[in-house]
Amino acid sequence: MDEEPRYELHAHVLNADRYWGAYPLKQVAYQQEYLASVYGMKPSDFKIVRVA
């Protein structure tokens, strides 16, 4: 059985490169919105990257 692909969020936050993950695709979209609201950023400031 194939495992569902996982994704990380990458962003430059508080003067450092930050990474969150690995999440299923449905959850990564939610996390992107949530983290953007927490850090006062736009969701588009977070890059979604597929991980192995």
Secondary structure, DSSP 4 states (H G I P E B T S, - for coil): -PPPPEEEEEEEETTEEEEEEEE-HHHHHHHHHHHHHHHT--GGGSEEEEE-
